[in-house]
Amino acid sequence: MGEVVIIIDETKSSKQRISRCRICHEEEAESFFEVPCACSGTVKFAHRDCIQRWCNEKGNTTCEICLQVYRHGYTAIPKPTKMIEEEEVTIR
């Protein structure tokens, strides 16, 4: 009978931890995520594109959880303020 050879591939990718994006909830290796603020635990990681879309949607670059400004050059266009229409009021 012949010799049996078992090859175990222990590349770096097989040792990477899997985490979930706090915005889109997609699971990937941690190397695909950024840590944009001081949050920790399950809300620590997010995709760069997800964070940028969220900043654009809310109109600022401050984390709503830890209140720190996002690192790594995120931008946001401020939301326009709504104009209050003047109404004529008669007081009797």
Protein Blocks (a to p, Z undefined) as FASTA:
>chain_A
ZZdddddddbfklmpccdddfklopacdfklpccfbfbehjllpccfklmmmmmmmnopa
bdfklopacehhiacdddddddddddddddZZ
